[in-house]
């Protein structure tokens, strides 16, 4: 089952490790191709379409390879969800680390999340509509709480400088903003007339960000 890298212990720091062998590189490539295939199936066809046979066909591997490299269907769903969240963190961590006023930082966080949704639509959809799989949902919820806590900290920093309204509860606001932003972005894949095209979605996003910024701003 996939997991996040574990930091090395002090006695391990500085120790050299041999480069991966050709067999190890091939195994890692097979594993990644399996996860990529599963991610595409989930994002484009839905959770119900995710079977080991479908993944094997798309990745052009044997079903036994999936078991050997990733595991069963539950392990595959967890690997897909974790990879999606890791890719989102690559975007968001840089935004949270940026300097600037509270409003500038919060605006950067919002626009970065929009950019992630545009550039990584499969990963974004997996995060917004996760699999109904307890292990995957639990892991995704844990990672989401971690990211929302960073947003809440940015809001608190704004309160400390007087830029953000002091009567708000940062954790609640962070969750509300996250859910609202996801809801607007999800309009891009709604069926039929419920779908909003890119140009109109840009206008909706601009309206949402303007309203959110005004609601947070101390007057």
N, C-alpha and C positions, 0 to 999 in steps of 0.2 A: 504494500500500500504506500502511495507517495507521501512524502512529508517534506517539511521545509528543512534546509540545511542546518545542521547543529554546529554552533561555533566550536572551534577547536579548544581543547583544554590547554592550560599554560605549557605543559611539557610537550605538547604537539606542535606548538607554534615554532616555526623555523625548520621543522623537520621536512625533509624532501620526500616526495612520493614518486614512484615510477610512473611514467606516462601510460595512459590506457593502451591496452593491446588492440590489435586489429579486431579481434573477436569482441572485446568490450565495446569498441566504437560502433561496431555493427549492431550489437545488442541495444545500445543506447539509441541508435538511429531507428531501429525497428520499433522501440518503445514509443519514441516521439511520433513516428508516423501513425501508430495506432491511436494515440491520444488526439492527434490532429484530425484523423478521420472521424473519431467519435464526436469531437467538438463540432465539426461541420454538419454531421447528421443531426445532432441535437438542435443546432441553431437554425437549420434550414427545413427540417422535417418534423421536429418536435421530439419529446422524450420517448413517445411510444414507438418511434421508428428505430430507436437505439437497441439493436440486438448484436450479439457477438458475430453473427453471420454477416450482418450488414457492414459492420466495421471491418471484418476480415476482407470482404469483397472490395470495399473502398480503399483500404490500405494495401490490398494485394498481398495479404499474408494468410497463413493458416490460422484457424481458430485456436489451435494449440499454442501458437505464438502469442496470442493475446493473453492467454492464461499464464504463460511463462514470463512475459514481459510486464504485464500490468496486474492481471488477476481476473476476477469474475466481473459481472456487470456493475455491481455496487462499487468495486474498486475503480472501475473505469469511470463511473460518474464522479467519484471523488477526485480522481486525477484531473478530469476535465474542469471541475469547479475550482480546484486549487490553481491550476495553470491560468485560468481566466483571472482569478483574483491577483495572482502574482504579476500578470501583465498589466493589470490596472494599477497596481502599486508602483510599477516602474514609471507610470505617468504621474500619479498623484503625489508620491513622496517628494519629487522635485518641486511641485507646486507648493506644498506645505512648507518646504524649506526656504522658499523665496522670501526676500526682504521687501519692505514697503509698508504703506499704511494698512490699517485693518481692512479698509474697503478695497484697496488694491489687491491684497492677499486673498480675500474672499472671492473677489471677481476672478482672479487667476484660477482658484480652485474650481469654480463653476465652469469656466471656459475650458479648463483642462479636461474635466470630466466629459464635456460635450465632445471635445476632440477625440478622447478615447472611444466614445460611442461611435463616432464617425469612422475612425481609422481601424477599430477592432470590433466591428458589429457582431461577430459571432460570440466573442468573449463577453461583450456587454449584455447581449440577450441572455446568455447563460446565467449571468449574475442577477439580472432582473427577474428572470423566470427560471429559478433553479429547479433541479430535479426533485421529485417527491421521494427522496431517498434520505433516511434519517442521518446517516453518517455525513453525506455531502452537505445537507442542510445545516447540520450542527457546525461543521467546519466553516462553511460560508458565513454563518451567523457570527461566529467568533471573529473572523477576519473583518466582517462589516463593522462590528462594534469597535474594532481597533481603528479602522479608518474614520468612522464617525467621531470617535474620541478626539482625533486630530482636528477635525472641523470644529468641535466644541471648544477645544483649546484655542483655536484661532479666534473664535467669537469672544472667549474670555479675555484674550489679549486686547481685543477691540474695546471691551468694556473698561479695561484698566486704563486705557488712554482717553476714555470719554467719547470715543467715536461710535460705539454701539450702545443701544439702549440698555440701561442697567436693570430694567424690570423683566428681562427675558431670562428663561432658564436655558443655558447653553446646550445641554444634552438634548432637550426636547426640540429646540430649534434646529440642531444639527440633523436629527432624525427626520424632521418635517421637511427640511430643505432637500435632503437626500431623496426622500420618497417622492416629493413633488417634481424634482428634476428628472428622476427616472420616468415618472408618469408622462411628462411632456415628450421626452425622447422616445418613449415606447410607441408614440403615435406613428412613428415611421414604419412600423410593421403591422399596424392594424389592418384587418381585412376590408376590402372593398372601399366604400365611401368613407369609412372611418379612418382610412390611412391619410396622413398628411405628407405632402411632397416636400422635398428639401427646401425650396424657397420659402414656402409658407411656414415650415418648421423653424427656419432661421428667425422669422418675424416673431413667432410664438416664444422662442427662447429669449429674444431680446426683451420682449414684454415681461416674461417671468423674471429675468434677472433685474430689470428696472424696478419691478414691484418688490422683489425680495430685498434689494439694496435699500430702497426707501423705507421698508418695514424694519430693517435692522438699524438704520441710521439714527443716531441721537439728534434730536431737534432742539 
